[in-house]
Amino acid sequence: MPDDTTPGPVVVEHDSAWQAQGAALASDMRAALGPPALHVEHIGSTAIPGMAAKRVFDLQVSVLDLGEAEQAFDRPLADLGFLRSLHRHDHVPAGRDDDAELWAKRLWSRRGGPDVDIHLHVRLLGSPNERLALLFRDWFRAHPEAVPAYARFKSVLAGTVSDTGVYSDVKDPVVDLVITIAEPWAAATGWTPHDGAARWAPA
């Protein structure tokens, strides 16, 4: 759940420039964080063509060790205006009896400054939460017919609640449902994490 100081959700129509902008941000972040950042990818709604979204770019960094990444990334990210959140775990999808530590993460955010707003999610390579973020993005990219319904849901939800934490909590079960549909698609197509960035790269 976001920090208490996070403003309420504001969802806007998709901007066609977001994908190229997200790719550029991921490239810049990879250069700033160096070798411990094994993968840096643009994820979330701004990475999905046609999807309405909050004007916040989500980037995912895949690492081998969260503790080492926390130490290595704190200084360069602080220099770029990022603050590390107290939030250290992702939502565990309904129906999974996983140890919460399997869904551990580190989160840094940059909000309200002269540069674009970013949430930087640092997750373990091969972890279920790293995989879920990429599968969610790539399933929607491969199924544009599903984008309008989810975009409408988010817009209505953002207009109904005034707290970003509540917005995220209500949205989580819908994401869980999308993933139950996306998993058979992944199995049928041979999808694997990190292949979507190459398959659906912006022109």
C-alpha positions as CSV (number, residue, x, y, z in Angstrom):
1,M,0.0,0.0,0.0
2,P,1.4,3.4,-0.8
3,D,2.5,5.8,1.9
4,D,-0.1,8.0,3.6
5,T,1.2,11.1,1.9
6,T,0.5,9.7,-1.6
7,P,-2.3,11.8,-3.3
8,G,-5.5,10.2,-4.4
9,P,-5.6,8.3,-7.7
10,V,-6.1,10.3,-10.9
11,V,-6.5,8.1,-14.0
12,V,-6.1,9.7,-17.4
13,E,-6.5,8.5,-21.0
14,H,-3.6,6.7,-22.6
15,D,-0.8,8.7,-24.1
16,S,0.9,7.1,-27.1
17,A,4.2,8.6,-26.1
18,W,4.3,6.5,-22.8
19,Q,5.9,3.4,-24.2
20,A,8.8,5.1,-25.8
21,Q,9.2,7.3,-22.7
22,G,9.1,4.2,-20.5
23,A,11.8,2.5,-22.6
24,A,14.0,5.5,-22.3
25,L,13.5,5.7,-18.5
26,A,14.3,2.0,-18.2
27,S,17.5,2.5,-20.2
28,D,18.5,5.5,-18.0
29,M,17.8,3.5,-14.8
30,R,19.9,0.6,-16.1
31,A,22.8,2.9,-16.6
32,A,22.4,4.5,-13.2
33,L,22.1,1.2,-11.2
34,G,24.8,-0.8,-13.0
35,P,25.4,-4.5,-13.1
36,P,23.3,-5.5,-10.0
37,A,20.2,-4.5,-12.2
38,L,20.0,-7.6,-14.3
39,H,16.8,-6.4,-16.1
40,V,15.1,-3.1,-16.0
41,E,11.7,-3.1,-17.7
42,H,8.7,-0.7,-18.1
43,I,5.7,-2.4,-16.5
44,G,2.2,-1.4,-15.4
45,S,-0.5,0.3,-17.3
46,T,1.6,3.0,-19.0
47,A,3.4,0.1,-20.7
48,I,0.2,-1.2,-22.3
49,P,-1.0,0.5,-25.5
50,G,-4.4,2.1,-25.1
51,M,-4.6,1.6,-21.3
52,A,-5.8,4.5,-19.1
53,A,-3.4,5.0,-16.2
54,K,-2.2,7.3,-13.5
55,R,0.6,9.5,-14.7
56,V,3.2,7.4,-12.9
57,F,5.7,5.2,-14.7
58,D,6.3,1.8,-13.1
59,L,9.7,0.3,-13.7
60,Q,10.8,-3.2,-12.5
61,V,14.4,-4.0,-11.7
62,S,15.3,-7.7,-11.4
63,V,18.1,-8.6,-9.0
64,L,19.8,-11.6,-7.4
65,D,19.7,-10.3,-3.8
66,L,17.3,-7.8,-2.4
67,G,19.5,-6.8,0.6
68,E,22.5,-6.2,-1.6
69,A,20.4,-4.3,-4.1
70,E,19.0,-2.1,-1.3
71,Q,22.5,-1.1,-0.2
72,A,23.8,-0.6,-3.8
73,F,20.8,1.4,-5.0
74,D,20.0,3.7,-2.1
75,R,22.7,6.3,-2.9
76,P,22.3,6.5,-6.7
77,L,18.5,6.6,-6.4
78,A,18.6,9.3,-3.7
79,D,20.8,11.3,-6.0
80,L,18.0,11.0,-8.6
81,G,15.3,12.2,-6.1
82,F,14.0,8.8,-5.1
83,L,12.8,7.8,-1.6
84,R,12.7,4.2,-0.4
85,S,9.3,3.1,0.8
86,L,8.6,1.1,3.9
87,H,6.5,-1.2,1.7
88,R,8.5,-4.5,1.4
89,H,6.0,-7.1,0.1
90,D,3.6,-7.4,-2.8
91,H,0.0,-8.6,-2.6
92,V,-0.2,-12.4,-2.7
93,P,-2.8,-13.4,-5.2
94,A,-6.0,-15.0,-4.0
95,G,-5.9,-18.8,-3.9
96,R,-2.1,-19.0,-3.3
97,D,-0.8,-20.1,0.1
98,D,2.6,-18.7,-0.5
99,D,5.0,-17.6,2.2
100,A,4.9,-13.8,2.0
101,E,8.7,-13.7,1.7
102,L,8.3,-15.2,-1.8
103,W,6.6,-11.9,-2.7
104,A,9.3,-9.6,-1.1
105,K,10.4,-6.5,-2.9
106,R,12.0,-3.1,-2.4
107,L,10.2,0.0,-3.7
108,W,11.6,3.5,-4.4
109,S,9.4,6.4,-5.6
110,R,10.0,9.8,-7.1
111,R,6.9,12.0,-7.0
112,G,6.0,15.6,-7.4
113,G,9.3,17.0,-8.7
114,P,10.3,18.5,-12.0
115,D,10.9,15.1,-13.6
116,V,8.3,12.4,-14.3
117,D,6.8,10.4,-11.4
118,I,8.2,6.9,-11.1
119,H,7.6,3.8,-8.9
120,L,10.7,1.6,-9.1
121,H,9.9,-2.0,-8.0
122,V,13.0,-4.1,-7.2
123,R,12.2,-7.8,-7.2
124,L,14.1,-11.0,-7.2
125,L,14.9,-12.6,-10.6
126,G,12.6,-15.6,-11.0
127,S,10.3,-14.7,-8.1
128,P,6.5,-15.0,-8.5
129,N,5.9,-11.2,-8.2
130,E,8.6,-10.4,-10.8
131,R,6.9,-12.9,-13.2
132,L,3.4,-11.6,-12.4
133,A,4.2,-8.0,-13.3
134,L,5.6,-9.0,-16.7
135,L,2.8,-11.5,-17.5
136,F,0.1,-9.0,-16.7
137,R,1.7,-6.5,-19.1
138,D,2.3,-8.9,-21.9
139,W,-1.1,-10.6,-21.7
140,F,-2.8,-7.2,-22.2
141,R,-0.4,-6.3,-25.0
142,A,-1.3,-9.5,-26.7
143,H,-5.1,-9.0,-26.1
144,P,-5.9,-5.4,-26.9
145,E,-9.6,-6.3,-27.0
146,A,-9.5,-6.6,-23.2
147,V,-7.9,-3.2,-22.7
148,P,-11.0,-0.9,-22.8
149,A,-12.8,-2.9,-20.1
150,Y,-10.0,-2.8,-17.7
151,A,-9.3,0.8,-18.4
152,R,-12.9,1.7,-17.8
153,F,-12.8,-0.2,-14.5
154,K,-9.8,1.8,-13.4
155,S,-11.3,5.1,-14.4
156,V,-14.5,4.4,-12.5
157,L,-12.7,3.2,-9.5
158,A,-10.4,6.2,-9.4
159,G,-13.5,8.5,-9.5
160,T,-15.1,6.6,-6.7
161,V,-12.3,6.4,-4.1
162,S,-10.1,9.2,-2.8
163,D,-7.3,7.1,-1.3
164,T,-4.6,5.5,-3.4
165,G,-4.3,2.6,-0.9
166,V,-7.9,1.8,-1.2
167,Y,-7.7,2.1,-5.0
168,S,-4.8,-0.5,-5.0
169,D,-6.6,-2.8,-2.6
170,V,-9.7,-2.9,-4.7
171,K,-7.7,-3.4,-7.9
172,D,-5.7,-6.3,-6.6
173,P,-8.4,-9.0,-6.9
174,V,-9.1,-7.9,-10.5
175,V,-5.4,-8.3,-11.3
176,D,-5.7,-11.8,-9.7
177,L,-8.5,-12.7,-12.2
178,V,-6.5,-11.4,-15.1
179,I,-3.6,-13.6,-14.1
180,T,-5.8,-16.7,-13.9
181,I,-6.6,-16.1,-17.6
182,A,-3.1,-15.1,-18.5
183,E,-1.4,-18.3,-17.2
184,P,-3.0,-20.7,-19.7
185,W,-2.1,-18.2,-22.5
186,A,1.5,-18.2,-21.2
187,A,1.6,-22.0,-21.2
188,A,0.1,-22.2,-24.7
189,T,2.3,-19.6,-26.3
190,G,5.6,-20.5,-24.5
191,W,5.8,-17.1,-23.0
192,T,8.6,-16.5,-20.6
193,P,9.5,-13.5,-18.4
194,H,11.5,-10.8,-20.2
195,D,10.6,-11.9,-23.7
196,G,7.8,-9.3,-24.0
197,A,10.1,-6.3,-24.0
198,A,11.6,-7.6,-27.3
199,R,8.3,-8.8,-28.8
200,W,6.4,-5.6,-28.2
201,A,9.1,-3.0,-28.2
202,P,7.9,0.5,-29.3
203,A,8.7,1.4,-32.9
